[in-house]
């Protein structure tokens, strides 16, 4: 029968165990589980029967490769016990487990003391703020010194490490505990006893680190350790709102995807729907998936439960889009991991294997291995893997062979470099092809060493809407941005959104993605870039007579080291050196010390490259040739988009810079953009009707009227579609109106964007500020006179798309037709649709100052007229009407009948002749 969450104790904690490789971590884990009665017999690493070493590779090599979970009871607590890898090549597996721990046990070998990787683990525990218990193992081996080890731990890790294996009733011990906290110390000096709750609080706040001594292999001190441990821990409190932190992705023997998570709030039930978005949030990248099963693992076996509460670590099936470090519900995502791969290898595939199929399979493995970064080189058609070291490569070969049946090879490998900048710079990205628009301004600043990438926004919501700002930050975080020296990833920078611009109609989410990417690249091209290379922090132990050779080697490798320390017959050197020079030094150490020397290396971080010019020249990266990462921007003029190089973007950008360069740093002077000169600048790029038509035809081919034969080589498909009536659905059709034909027999239409014209003509704009209805009626009267002279079919279009439930209408106002668009349809949309339907059948002209609209109209076979040109034409028509009337009055007598319509004049003539009485 399946277990349920009610079988567990009410109090639940998650305990992790960490150590440098060969410190006896797995052996201690066996002892803890055996003492807690979770297993019936003790397993051993050398016997290949350890409870938590479930993988064949782990048992064969005698090391932990994958983190494992076991369930046990410790006093009143239900304890989830997580065993983590100790080898440095699998440190990422360990680091991602830290995200879900309440407490950690750090195992130190009594024979080796505090090693380099032990200090790395301590820094990680400090970063994740995890309370720590230390167990000094292998105290049964000759030469171990308890006092010396405790002193070393205090010196290298923390001075507040206190021996809890000692007599806890002793006043000296109490004093050592009290000095770890100021308030406890004051109370102790006043004669108060130190309570258990005070000790729990100090441990929880990382002010006190209990140390225990023993031998896990001989089970010495293990039971005493656990007896004291259960007095020093307390349950974590969780909120009622659901939250979960994902720390691992695996697949079971049947290939089903498992998402390992810790519930950090509320409860989780089978068939619950999980999402990566906040409540009510929808949009691009937001998924919703159902939980099919909830499993609680212990070793290789698991039990299925229907519900789990906060504090439980479980594995869930049914989720396909999750990743390690992700937060669900109220839980936030984790920061970027500290440990990262520094070596890149090309993967050689068997000749019969399809490279694209292999890429998909390796991507699946990448999900499970956080430090396996699979990189696809599109140009060369090759797969590269970024890994930590040689041991990981051997494990990966075995895993790929076992999982996918491929016998792959790895080449000699290269160093994974990174890039940063040396001074602040503003990057501008603009993306404006036809019917798209976005502009982004980013401030790129150098960060502290090891800080990674930090993203922020310093932009007013009055300038750019909050949703667009969030989208820009998402685009910054969603990809790995390449530098411009060798195309390496950038790091140690802060990128801040300064300002930007969106178009109310034409901007889409993808536009800001392009503008953001281009802004980053343009800023990098402007900045002074620095190539970074990885450095090892090493601990070299050699016979004293060989230390001279070792110091000379380190200096040749461009490394630095502290003064040597003598430990018996051995001398220890500690320091740092570039990975590229030290990566193969282990073999040399073994050779010249006849196997007595030991070298341990951990990643220190990325620092300025010692041979930058040589690397840049060898790689030969051309940022302008990298089409997937463009440095320039796309602008629009003369009816088409065009690319502007990165060094000229500031001359074309639409938003003034929101940032001032520091004194002494060069920056381009720029003209502030105002509403007035914005119009003036745009006029410079606009063309005459003939020039615009020539540009369009050169780009898209000749504009052809309906019924004409297509040009040679062009398809006739789509050229003779039926044309829908432009006024269909508005109560009337164009057949109801008399239309004047041009001299060549072609009917002529004039479509006018009403509100566009009103706000483009100064007198109407002033009137509209006081009375919009008055401005609308005045425009209608003006156009009535204009149509009476031109004799074309004039359709005046007004936006009414915001009127809820409006079906749209068309009215006859004297001799013109006035259209009010229906709900959710703008005047632009109506005009575009109308020109599309009749543009190649009739002569259609559209009066509007929307430049993008003019280009669309031209593409549909229509002609365009700007608001300025219409005003000039109206004034000219008005003048011609006056001149015609003046000439008529001066050359002819003025008769009453001349000013009457035909029906009234005929009646008056009958009255004059006496044929009809008044």
N, C-alpha and C positions, 0 to 999 in steps of 0.2 A: 504494500500500500504506500502511496506517495506521501512523503512527509509534508507537513504544513508549517507555516511560520509560527504557529502557536506552540509547537514542540520545543522551541528555543527558549532560553532564559530571557526575561524581560530586558535586561541590560545587555547591550551589544557593543563590542569594540572591534576595531580592525588593527591588527598588529603585523608589522613587517619585520623581516630580518635581513640585514645587509652585512657585507664583509668584503674585504680584499680576497682574491682567489686563494684557495688553500689555507684559509684561516680556520676551517672546521665548521663552517656555517651549516652545511647540510647535515652533518653529524649532530650538531646542537638541535637542529630542527627535529630530527628523529627523537632525540631525548625529550624534548618538550612535548611532542605529540604522544610519546609513550607514557610519560609521567601524567599527562592529562587524560590518559586512557582512550585516546582517539585511535591508536593502533595497538595491536596485541603483541607484536614483537619488534625489536629494534632492527632496522636495516642498516647496511653499511655501504658507503660509496665504493669501496674496493671490492665488495661482494656483488655489486651491481643490483642491489635489491632495496635501495632507499625508497621510501614511500612517495616522496615528491619528485624523484627523478624518473618520470614516466616515459620520457622519450628515449628511443634506442640510441640516438646520438649522445645523449647525456650519460647514459649508462656506460657506453663504450669509452667515452673520453674522461669520465669521472668529474665533469664540471656541470654546473647548472647553466642552461642556455635560455630557458623560458621560465617566466615567473609562474608559480603554481599556488593553488589555493587549498587550504585544509580547514575543516571545521572542528572545533573542540570546545570544551568548557573549562574555564579557569575560575574556580570559586563560584561567585554569583554572576559571573559574566559569561555570555556566549562569545567566543573569540573566533574571528576569521583570521587565519594565520596565512600570510603571504610570503612565500620564499622567493627571493630574487637572485639573478645571476651575479656572480662575483667577478668574473673576468672582465677586464676593461673593454674588450671588443663588444660586449653585450650590455654596456652601461645604460643604453637608452631603454632597454627592457626594464632595468631597475628604476630609472628615473621616472618613467611614466607611472610606475606603481606607487611612487611617493605621493601622487595627487590624492589618493584615497585613504591614506593611513591616518589613524588616530595617534598611534605610538610606533616607535621603531626600536629594534634591538640591533646594536652595532657590535659585531663580533671582531675582536682583535686577537691575532695570534700572539701568545706569550713568548714564543720563540723568535718572532720577527719584529714585534713591536709595532709602532705606528708607521705604516708605509705610505708611499705617495698617493696611491689610490684611496687609502683610508682617509686622508685629508680631503681628497676630492669629494668623497661621500659625506664627510662632515659639513663641507660647504653647501652641498645640495640639501642636506637636512636642515641647515640653517635657512636656506633660501625658502624652502617650503614650510618653515616654522613647525617642525615636527618634534615633539618631546622624545628624548632618547634615553635608553638604558644601555649601558656598556657591559659586555661580557668578555673578560679577558680569558681566552681559551688556551688549551695545551699547557696548563701550568704543571702538568706531570712530567714535562720534558726537562732534562738536565740543563742547568744554567739559567733557568728562569728566575727572575728576581722581582718579587711582588712590589717592593717599595720603589725600585728603579722604574718599573713599568708604570706605576701610578704617577710618578713624577713626570715621565715622558708624556703621558696622556694629558696631564695638567698643562704642560708646556706647549704641546703641539695642537691640542684640541681646545680645551677650555679649563681655566683655573678652578671652575666650580664643579669639577668632577670629584665626587666623594666616594670613598670605599664603603659600600653598604654591606660587605661581607664581614666587616669588623663588628666589634661589640657595640651595639647601638644604645647601650645604657651608659657608655663611657662619656664623661663630660667633654673630653677632647673631640669625640665624634660629634656630639651635639653642637659644639662650638663651630666645627667645620661646616655643618649644615646651616647654622644660624647666619654666618657671614655671607651667605649667598643672597640674602634679602635684607634690605635695610630695616624694614618694619619688624621682621622676625628677630633681627639682631637686637633692636631696641627692647622688644618684649622679653627676650631671653636675658638681657643684662639686668632687667628689672625683676628677675626671678621667676618668670613664667616658663612653663614647660612648652616644648615645641610639639604641637598636635599633629596627628596624622593628616588632617585636612590641610594644614599649612604646608606640609611636605608635598601633598598631592598638588596643591596650587602652585608651588614653586616648580615642580617638575613640569606641570602643564604649561607654565609660562616660560619654560626653557631657562630658568634661573638656577636649576639644580640638575645635575646629571649623575644618577646613581651608577656605581661601578661594582661588578661582581667578578669573582675569580673562581676558576674551576677547570675541569677536563670533561668535555662532552663525550669523548670516546669511552672513558671509564665511568661516566655518569657521576663524576665528582662535582658537587656544588650545584647541580642542575635543579634538584628538588628544592634546595634552600633558596635558589634564585626565584623559582616560581612561587614559593610560599610568600616571599617578600614582595614579589611583583604584584600579586593580586591585592595587596594592601596599598599600593602606590598609584593605581589607575582609577579613573572614574569615567562614567559614560558621557559621551558628547550629546549636547542638546541640539535638536533639529527643528526647523520651522514646520508648520502644518502644510504649507504650499509645496506641491511636488517639485522636486529637483533631482537631477542625477548627473554624475560625472563619469564619462566613459574613459577607461584607461587602457583598453586592450581590445584587439580584434583577432579572432582565431576562426578555425573551421574544424568541425568534428570529423570523425572517421568517415561519415557519409557525405562530407563536403558541405554541410550546412553552415552558414555564416553565423558566428556567435559574437554578440556585442557584450563585452564584460564591463559592468558599471557598478558604481556604489550609489545607493539611493541616499540623497542628502536632504530630503524633505518630503513630507507626506507619505503616500504609499503608492505602490505600482501593482496593478492587477493584470491578469491574462486578458487579452483582447482589448486592452487600453490602446488608444491612438496617441502616438507620440509625434512631436513635430520639432523642427529646429528653429521655428519662429516663436515669437511671443504671442499671447492670446489675441486673436483677431487679425494677426499679421498675415498678409498674403503677398504674392509677387514672385519675381524671379528667384530661383534657388531655394524657395521654401517648400519642404516636403512634409507629408503626413503618412505614417506607416503604422500598422497594427502589430502589437506584441502577440506572437503565437504561443511561445512557451517561456516560462521563467525557470531557469535551472540554478541550483546551488551545488557547486562542485566541491568535492573533497578528494584530492588526488585524481585518479582517472575516472572515478565514479561520480554520479550526480543524482540528486533527487529533484523532481519537478514539484513546484508549489504553485498555488493559485494566486497568492498575494504576498508581497514583501513590504516591510515597513522601513522607515528611515534608519540608516546605519548598516543595512544589509548589503553585502557584496554578492552579486548574482550575474548570470549570463542569460542573455535574451536572444531569442530567434525571431526572425521576421523583419529585421531592420537591415536595409541595404545601403544606406547613404551615410552611416555614422563613421566617425574616425576618432582615434585616440586623442584625448585632451578636449573633446567637445563637451559642452554643457547643455543639458536639456532642461526645459522648464525654467525654474528660477535660478538654476546654476549657471555661472558664467564660464566661458571657455578658458582653458589654461593658457599661460604665457608660453612663448616659444621655448623649447628645451635648451638647456645649457650645453649638453654634450651633443656633438654633431660629427659626421664623418669628415675625414680630411684627405682620403685617398680615393681616386677615381680610376676604375678599371674598365677596359672594353671587354664585353662578354662575347666569346667566340661560340657560335652555335654549330651543331652538326649540319652538314650540307643538306640533309633531307628535311630539315625543320624550316617551316615558314616563319620569317622574321616577325611579321605582324601578329601571328598567332602566339609566338613566344613572348612578344611584348605584353599582350593581354594577360598571359599566365604570370609573368613576372610582376605585373601591376598588382595582381591578386596577392602575391607573396609580399609585396611592398606594404600592403595594408597591415599585415601581421608583424612585419619587422620594421620598427620605427627608424632604425639607422641604415636601412637599405633604401637608398634613393635611386630609383630607376630613371635614367635620362635617355630620351630618344633623340638622336641626331638625324634630323630630317634630310639634311644635305648629303650625308654619307650613308644613310640608311643603316646605321649601327646603333646598338644598345650599349649604354654605359651604366655601371653600377658604382655608386659612391658608398664606401664602407669604412669601418673603423680600423681594420687590421687583417693580418694574415689568418688568424684563427677564425674570424668571421667568414672569410672567403672559403675556407675548407668546409665549414658548416653549411654555407650556402650551396656549394657544389653538391653536397650530400642531400640537402633538402630538395633541390631542383631535380636531382636524379630520382629521389623517392617519390616526390609529388607528381612530377610531369614526365618522367622517363627520359629526360634530356641530359646527356653528358656534356656539360658546358665547360669552357676553359676561361681563364682570366689572364689578361696580358700583364706586363710588369707594373702597370699603373702609373698615374700621375698625381700630382698634388692638387687638391681643391683650393683654388685661390678665391679671394673675395676683393671687393673694391669699396672704397668710401670716398668722401670729399674732405677738403681741408679748410673750406670757408663757406659761409652761407651764400646761397644763390636762389634766385627766383626762377621757377620753371613755368612756362606758358604753353598750354596745349589748346588748339582750336580745331574743331571738326565740323565742317559745314559743306558737305556735298549737297546735291539737290534734295530739298525737303528734309534736311537734317540740320541740327544746330546744337552746339555745346562749346563752352569755353571754360577752362579751369586754370587758376593760378595757384601754384604750390611753392611754399618756402622749404628749401632743403638745407638742413643744418647738420654739421658734423656732431656726432654724439660721443659719449665716453666709450672707451675700449670695452667690448663685451656687452654693450647695451642693446645690440641688435637694431631692429627697426621699430620706431615709435611713431604712431600716427595720431594726429590731432586736428582740430578745426578751430579757426579763429576768424570766422566769417559771420556777419550779421544775417539774420533770417530775413531782414528787409531787402537784402541784396540777392540772396539765394535761398530758396525755400529749404526747410529742414530736411525734407525727403530727398532732395537732390544732394544735400551735404552728406547724408548717411550713405547714399549710393556711391558717392565719390570715395568715401573712406572704405567702403566695402571693396571697391575696385582696387584700391591701394593694397588691401590685405590679401586679395584673392590669388595673387600670382607672385612669382619670383621675378623681381625686376633685375635686368642685366645692366652692368656697368658699361662704360664706353672704352676702357683700355684694352681688355681682352674678352669682354662679354661675360665676365664672372658675376655672380650674384652680389648685390650691394648689401652693406651692413653698417652698423654703428652710425645711424643717421636718424634724425627726427624730421618727419615730413608733415608740414602743417598746411591745411587748406586756407588760403588767404581770401580769395574771392572767386567769382565765376558768373556765368550768365547762361540762362536757358531761354528758349523761345516758347511762348505760351501755346503754340500750335504744333511746331515742327520738331520739338525735342523729344527723343525717346531714350530709354535707359541705356541702350547700346552706344548712344552718342557720347555720353559722359564716360563710358569705359574707354573709348578711343581718345577722348580729350585728356583724360587722366593719365593714360599710358604715355601719351606724347608729351605731356607736361613734365613728367619725371625724366624722360629721355632728353628733352630740350634743356632742362636744368643741369643734368649731368654733363652735357656737351659744353655748357657755359662754365662749369665749375672746374677747379683744379682737383683732379682725381688722384687717389693714392691706392696702389695695389697692396693688398694684405696677404700674408702667408701664415699658415698655422705654426704654432710653437709648442714643443713638448716641454713639460716640467718633468725632470728626470731625477732619479736617485740611483747612483752608481756605487756599487760595493765591490771593491777589488782588494787583492792582497796589497799590503803596504808597500812592497817593493815594486809594484806595478803602477803606483799612483802617478808617477811622473809621466809615463806613457799616456795615461788616461787624461791628464790635464792638457797635454799637448794636443791630443785628438780633439778634445772639446773646443779648444781655441781654433783649430783648423776648421771645425764645423760651425764657426761663428757663434758659439755658445758662450754663456756666462755661468759661473759657478761660485758658490760660497766657499769660505775657507774650509779645507778638508778636516774631517773629524776622525779620530782613531778609535776603533772599537776592537780591542784585542789585537789580533793579527791582521785585521781588515781595516781599510780606510774608506770612508763614505764621502762621496761628492754629491752635492745637490745643486741644481741650477736649472737653466732652460736653454733650449737650442731650437733652430728651425727644424721642422719635421723633414724637409727635403734632404737635409744633410745627415740626420740622425736615424732615419727610418730603418737602415740596415746595420746599424752599429751593434746590435745584440750579437750577431754572428761573430763579429770581430772580438768582442769582449770574451766570449766563450773560448775563442781560439787562443788569444794571447795570455789568458789566465788559466788555461788548461781546465776549463770548466768550473773554476772556483768563483769567478766573478758573476755578479747579478745586476741586471739593468731593468728598472721598471720605469715606464713612461706613462704620463697622463697628459691629456690635452690642456694646455694652459690658456689658449685663446689665439686670436688673430692679431698680428702686429705688422708694422710696415715691412714690406718685402726688401730683402737685402740686395736683390739684383733685379729691380723693377724693369729697367730699360732692356735688359737681356731677355726677360720673359715676354715683354710686350712685343719686341721685335720677332721673337721666335714664334709666337702665336699668330701674329699678322692679322689681327681682327680689325675689320673696317666697319665702324658703326653705321656708316651711310649705306653699306651694302646689305645690312641686316634688315630685310624687308618685313620680318615678323615683329621687329621692334623699331619702328620709324622714329626719327628725331624731329622731323618737320611737322607742319600742320597743314590742314586742308581748309582753304577759304573759298568763297564763291564770288564771282564777278562775271559780268557779261553773259550771264545765263549758264555758267558751267563752273564746276569746282576745279581748283588748281592747287598744286602743292607749293608751299612756301618753305624754303630751307630754314633750319633751326636758328641760324644767325640773323634772319630777317623777320622772324615771327613778331617781334615787338613793333615793327613798322606797320603791321597789318592788324594787330589784335584790337578787339572791340571794347575791352574793359581796361580802364587805366590801372596801373600797378598799385596794389595795396601795400607795397613794402618799399622801404627806403634802404638802400645798400649802406653798410657801414662806411664811415669816413675813410677815404683812401682806396676804397674798392671801386673799380670801374663799373659804370652802369650806363645804359643808353638813355639820353634825354628823350622825353616823350611828350607829346602834346596831349593835354587833358581832353577827354572826349565829353562834349556837352550835347544837349539836344539840338543846339543850333548848328555847330560845326559837324555833327554826325550827319545831318542832311546834306551839308555842303560836300563832305568827303564822299558820300555815296553818289552824289551827282557826277563826280569826276569819273567814276567807273561805269556809269550808265551810257548806253550807246543809242544811236538813232535807230529807227525801225529797220532800215535797210541793213545797217551794220549788224544788228542783233540777229536778223534773219540769216545773214551770211554765216555768222558764227554757228548758228543752230544747224544749218544745212551741212556745213563742213563736218560737224560732229555726228549728226544723226541721219544725214541724207536729206534729199529734197522733200519739201512739204507738198503733198499731192492732193488735189481736189478729187472728190468722189467721181468715179466714172473714167478717170484717166488711167492709162496703162502704167503699171509700175516700171521703174528704170530697169535696164538690163541687169540680170543677175539677182534681182530682188524678188522675193516671194509675193504672190498676190493674196496669200492667206490673211484674212482679217481686214482687207481693204474695202470690202463692199458690204459691211454690216448694215443692217437696217438702223435708221435713226429714230430714237424715241422723241416724241414731242416735248420740248423743254418746259411747257406749262401743264403737262399731264399731271393730274393729281391735285391741281390747284383750282379746278372749276371751269377752266377754259382751255382752249388749245390755240396754237398759232394760226390755225386756219380761220379763226374768227376775226382776224385782223387783216386790214388791207396793207399790203407790203409793196413798197416801191421797188422796182427792178432797176438795177444799174444798167448803163448803156449796153453792156454785153449780155443783158438778160438775167443776171444773177441777183437774187433777192438779198437785201442788205439789212442786218440787225446791228443795233448798238445796245450793249448791256452795260449798265452803270452801277458800280458798287456805291450805294447811297451814302452810308455813314463814312466811308473812306473819303469820298469827295467833300462831304460836309466839314470834316476835320482837317482837310488839306487846303480849303479855301478860307482865307483869313476872315472875310466878312461873315460867312456862314458859321465859322468856328466861334466867333464872338457872340453871334445870335444864339447858337446852341448852348453856350454857357448860361444864358438867361432863360431860354425856352427852346427845348429840342424840337417840339412839335412845330414851332414857328420856322425853325431852320429847315425842317423837312418839307414843309409846304412851300417855302420860298424856292427850294431847289426844284420841286416839282413844277412850279410856274416857269422858272428859267428854262427847264428842259422842254416844256410845252412849246415855248417860242422857238427853241432850237430845233425841235422835231418838225415844226411847221415849215421851217425853211429847208431842212435837209431831206424831208420826206422819207426817212428810214423808219423801220419798226424799232421803237425805243422801249426797252424794258428796264425799269429802275428797280433795283433789288435792295431791300432793307433786311437786316438781321432781326429775326424774332425767335431765335432758337432757344432763348431762355424762358419763353412763355410756356408754362407747363400745360400740356394737352393741346397746344396750338397745332391745328391740322395744316396750316399754311393757307394763304389766300392770294388772289390776284384781283386788282381793282383797275377799272378804266378811269383815268383822270384826264378829262378832255381828250387829247390825242395821244397820250402815252399810257403805258401799262405799268402798274406798280405792284411788285411782288413782295409779300412778307413771308419769309421762309418759315417752314414748319419746325416743330420742336426738335432740338438736337441737330439742326442743319444750319450751318452758317451761310452767309452770303457768298463767301469764297467757294464753298462746296457746291452751292446751287449753280454758280457761274461756271465752275470747272465742268460740272456734269452737263450743263447746257451746251457749252462749247464743244465738249467731247461728242455730243449727239449730232450737232448741226454744223460744226466748224468746217468740215470738208465738203459740205453740200451747199452752204450759203456763205456769203461774205459776212463774217462776224467780227465786230470790233468790241473790245472791252475797255472801259474807262476805269482805271484803278491805279493807285500808287504803290500797291504791294508788289515789290519787284519780283519776288519768288512766284507770285501769282501770274505775273506777266510772262515769265519764262514757260510756265505750265501751259498757259493759253497759246503761246506761240507753237508749242509742241503739238497742240491739238488742231492746228491749222487756222487758228484765229489771229486777229491783229490786235495790237495793244495800243492804248492811248493813256498817257499819264494824266493825273489830275491837273497838272500845270498846262499840258497840251489841250485838255478839254476846256479849261478856263480861257485860254487864248482863242480857241475856236469859237466858244460862246460869245466872247467879246467881238470877234471879227464878224460873226453872223449878225449880232445886234447892230453893228455898224453898217453892214450891207443892207439890212432891213431899213434902217433910217435913210440911207442914201437912195435906195429904190423909192421909198415913199416921197422923199424930197423931190426927186426927178419927176415923179408922176404928178405931183401937185403943181410943179412949175410948167409942165408941158401940156397939161390938159385942164379942161374946166372941171370944176368939182360938182358932180351931180349926186343927188341923194340916193338914186337907185344903185349907184356904183358901190355903195357901202352896205347893201342889203344882201341877204342870202337869196338863193334862186327862188324859193317858195314865196317869200315875202315880196320880192320884186315882181313876180308874176301876178300876185293878188293886187298889188298897187296899180299895175298896168291895167287890169280889168276894171278897177274902180275909176281910173282916169278916163277910160273909154266908155264908162256908163254901163258896162256889162254886169257889174256887181255893186250892190249898195253897201255903204259902210254899216 
